[in-house]
Amino acid sequence: MTDNVNVRHHSLPPVVYRNTRILVLGSLPGNASLAAQAYYAHPRNHFWRIFGVLLDEPDLAEHSYVQRLRVLKQHRIGLWDTVGQAQRQGSLDQNLKNITANPLAELLQRLPQLEAIAFNGQTAARIGQRQLSDNAHLKNYTMPSTSPANTMPFTEKVAAWQRLKIY
């Protein structure tokens, strides 16, 4: 994956199901995830470890990507991104330029059982909340980013993400 800022990066397709109850929205996958075509593929990203704790699946991060997605499906958790396309050098959100947002409102229309949205980080929340003003009935949470660039201790990230356990 190139770090050339002039390259336009595209998000991955949504991983959702008609019965999705929680939708986790990141900003735009980093270069490791885009290269792997898998959400949260960077080995130091805490996403899969955090969800392993939340879902009482302590080995979740060790499973194959297909198995990880199967576990999320069992728990009615979907994944997508707020950014559909952007230019970016490296993988940091602060380097996002010329952003085109994903059509979140259209996706939400296909998820009749959705109860909550969890934004994975401030950038995802800033971009996503602009689009979701017509969906005030949904709870939405801005969570600490699971990215390795967020140096918050793992235990603090887990504690913050625990708010989703009610769903």
Buried (B, 14 or more C-beta within 10 A) or exposed (E): EEEEEEEEBBBBEBBBBEEBBBBBBBBBBBBBBBEBEBBBBBEEBBBBBBBBBBBEBEEBBEBEBEEBBEBBBEBBBBBBBBBBBBBBBEBEBEEBEEBEBBEBEEBBEEBEEBBBBBBBBBBBBBBBBEBBEEBEEEBBBBBBBBBBBBEEEEEEBBEBBEBBEEB
